[in-house]
Amino acid sequence: MATKLQCEICGGKLNIRIGAGHAECESCGNVSELDPKDTARFRAVFREAERLMLQNTVSGYEEAIQKLQSLPFIDEAREKEAVCKRRLELLRERQRQREEARKRDSAKDTRLGIVILIVSVLFAVAAVAGIVCLIVLLIKGMLPPAVTAIVVAAIAAVGVLVILGRIRRGG
């Protein structure tokens, strides 16, 4: 015997309570017992929906909502469906916020990278200008021998640091 979805007395809509094993008419209050096979089927769908909800994913909640909507006139299913919809909404909002934060962080990283590049270029230009000036002074013999030795050593040290930096970066 399949559970009927209408009241046997007045034909009104039945509100099915799976846990209680009966349905109550909205109109006249008549209580009808549920078929045990239907109760078992309803509970199985309910358990599957709860399992899907535990995944805490958009697809899990969407599938749970679909399964719960397949249960006719069941108050618990409507309540659980409302919970699923709220959790799905919250999950989507969190995903949207994470995506926005990721985009903001990416933009910050890009701006920081540009600033670092500009500062690096400025330092490189200043260093090259300083080296050129020192080389000109060396060529003209305007530097004392001790300063000449220090300048040559500094230029060699910078060259070594550049080479080591490229080796460490794999470039």
Secondary structure, 3 states (H helix, E strand, C coil): CCCCCECCCCCCEEEEECCCCEEEECCCCCEEECCHHHHHHHHHHHHHHHHHHHCCCHHHHHHHHHHHHCCCCEHHHHHHHHHHHHHHHHHHHHHHHHHHHHHHHHHHHHHHHHHHHHHHHHHHHHHHHHHHHHHHHHHCCCCCHHHHHHHHHHHHHHHHHHHHHHHHHCC
